[in-house]
Amino acid sequence: MNLSSGNANFPWCMTVREILRFYGMLYGLFGKDLSRRVEELIGLLELGAFRDRRFDELSTGTKQRLALAKALLNRPELLFLDEPTIGLDPDVSIKIRAFIRKINREEGITVLLTTHYMVEAEQLAGRIAFLHSGKILALGTPAELKKEVRAQNMEEVFLRLSRGGEEEA
């Protein structure tokens, strides 16, 4: 398993490649296996132009892609994503969501996503749980949840659940 936080934070003076190599070694990768995996992820997440740039020189979107690359180094079966597109431009968010769908579908990685973006939850999640004060308010597929609370979209589901069903149509 691994984790990618919406608030990517790595040593400021290390480059993208150095960060990925460092974490790869922590995850038990060495030699050619490490070099191959680092280059593979640099390519997959379009980090090639930034491979030798220091972390403090990267944009927020590039930092997010680096955090995701770091989280995939060890080929996790379970990937925790905490706000993976927070603060990103729409075009970068679309690419990140497409990549998440791809690794889930093609590599069979189970993704546990925390997000406040209801559109993102609906696009990425097969099942959604709404939590409040540590308790599950509702759990189901997006279609089931919309039907249950008679909502058009996931934002309406959230509003109705957060107001105890008092939302008027």
C-alpha positions in Angstrom: 0.0 0.0 0.0 1.0 3.6 -0.4 -0.3 7.2 0.1 -0.3 10.3 -2.0 -1.3 13.5 -0.1 -2.9 16.5 -1.6 -0.2 18.6 0.1 2.9 17.2 -1.5 6.0 17.9 0.5 9.4 16.7 -0.2 12.9 18.1 0.5 13.1 21.4 -1.3 16.7 20.9 -2.6 16.2 17.4 -4.2 15.3 17.0 -7.8 12.3 15.0 -9.1 14.6 12.1 -10.0 16.5 12.2 -6.7 13.2 12.2 -4.8 11.9 9.2 -6.7 15.2 7.3 -6.3 15.3 8.1 -2.6 11.8 6.8 -1.9 12.3 3.9 -4.3 15.2 2.8 -2.1 13.1 3.1 1.0 10.6 0.8 -0.7 13.3 -1.8 -1.4 14.1 -1.0 -5.0 17.7 -0.9 -6.1 19.9 -0.9 -9.2 18.3 -1.4 -12.6 14.9 -2.2 -11.1 14.9 1.2 -9.4 16.2 3.1 -12.4 13.6 1.4 -14.7 10.7 2.1 -12.3 11.7 5.8 -11.8 12.0 6.4 -15.6 8.7 4.6 -16.2 6.9 6.8 -13.7 8.5 9.9 -15.0 7.2 9.0 -18.4 3.7 8.0 -17.2 3.2 11.2 -15.2 4.8 13.5 -17.8 7.6 14.6 -15.5 10.4 14.3 -18.1 10.9 18.0 -18.5 11.2 18.3 -14.7 13.4 15.3 -13.9 16.4 17.4 -12.9 14.4 20.3 -11.4 14.5 20.9 -7.6 11.2 20.4 -5.7 11.1 24.1 -4.7 11.0 25.0 -8.4 8.0 22.9 -9.3 4.4 24.1 -9.9 1.6 22.8 -7.7 0.4 20.5 -10.5 3.9 19.1 -11.0 4.3 18.5 -7.3 1.0 16.6 -7.3 2.1 14.4 -10.2 5.4 13.8 -8.3 3.6 12.7 -5.2 1.5 10.3 -7.2 4.6 8.9 -8.9 6.2 8.4 -5.5 3.1 6.6 -4.3 3.3 4.2 -7.2 6.9 3.3 -6.9 6.3 0.1 -5.0 3.4 -1.0 -7.2 0.8 -0.9 -4.4 -2.3 -3.0 -4.4 -4.0 -0.4 -2.3 -3.5 3.4 -2.9 -4.7 6.1 -0.6 -5.3 9.4 -2.3 -6.0 12.4 -0.2 -7.3 15.3 -2.3 -5.2 14.4 -5.3 -6.4 17.4 -7.4 -6.6 20.1 -4.8 -5.4 23.4 -6.0 -4.8 22.2 -9.6 -5.7 23.9 -12.8 -8.7 22.1 -14.5 -6.5 20.7 -17.3 -4.1 19.1 -14.9 -7.0 17.8 -12.7 -8.5 16.1 -15.8 -5.2 14.4 -16.5 -4.7 13.2 -12.9 -8.3 11.8 -12.8 -7.8 10.0 -16.1 -4.5 8.5 -14.8 -6.2 7.4 -11.6 -9.0 5.7 -13.6 -6.3 4.0 -15.8 -4.3 2.6 -13.0 -7.4 1.3 -11.3 -8.7 -0.3 -14.4 -5.5 -1.5 -16.1 -3.3 -2.4 -13.1 -6.0 -3.4 -10.7 -4.9 -1.0 -8.0 -7.6 -0.4 -5.4 -7.9 3.3 -4.8 -9.3 4.8 -1.6 -10.0 8.5 -2.3 -10.7 11.3 0.0 -12.1 14.4 -1.7 -14.4 17.3 -1.2 -15.0 17.6 -5.0 -18.2 15.7 -5.6 -17.7 15.6 -9.4 -14.3 14.0 -8.8 -15.9 11.4 -6.4 -18.6 10.6 -8.9 -16.0 10.2 -11.8 -13.6 8.1 -9.9 -15.5 6.0 -7.3 -17.4 2.8 -7.8 -18.7 3.3 -4.2 -18.9 6.5 -2.1 -19.2 6.9 1.6 -20.2 10.2 3.1 -18.7 10.6 6.6 -19.5 13.1 9.3 -17.9 13.1 12.7 -16.4 9.7 12.1 -19.8 8.1 11.2 -20.9 6.9 7.8 -24.0 8.8 6.8 -24.5 6.9 3.5 -22.7 4.4 1.4 -23.4 3.2 -2.1 -22.7 3.7 -5.8 -23.3 7.3 -7.1 -26.5 6.1 -8.8 -27.8 4.5 -5.6 -27.0 7.5 -3.5 -28.7 9.9 -5.9 -31.8 7.7 -6.0 -31.8 7.3 -2.2 -32.0 11.1 -1.6 -33.7 12.1 -4.8 -30.8 14.1 -6.1 -29.6 15.1 -9.6 -25.9 15.0 -8.8 -23.5 14.2 -6.0 -23.3 17.8 -4.7 -27.1 17.6 -4.0 -26.5 14.2 -2.3 -23.9 15.9 -0.1 -26.1 18.8 0.7 -29.2 16.7 1.6 -27.1 14.3 3.7 -25.3 17.2 5.5 -28.7 18.8 6.3 -30.2 15.6 7.5 -32.5 15.3 4.5 -34.1 18.7 5.0 -33.0 20.0 1.6 -36.0 21.0 -0.5 -36.3 20.1 -4.1 
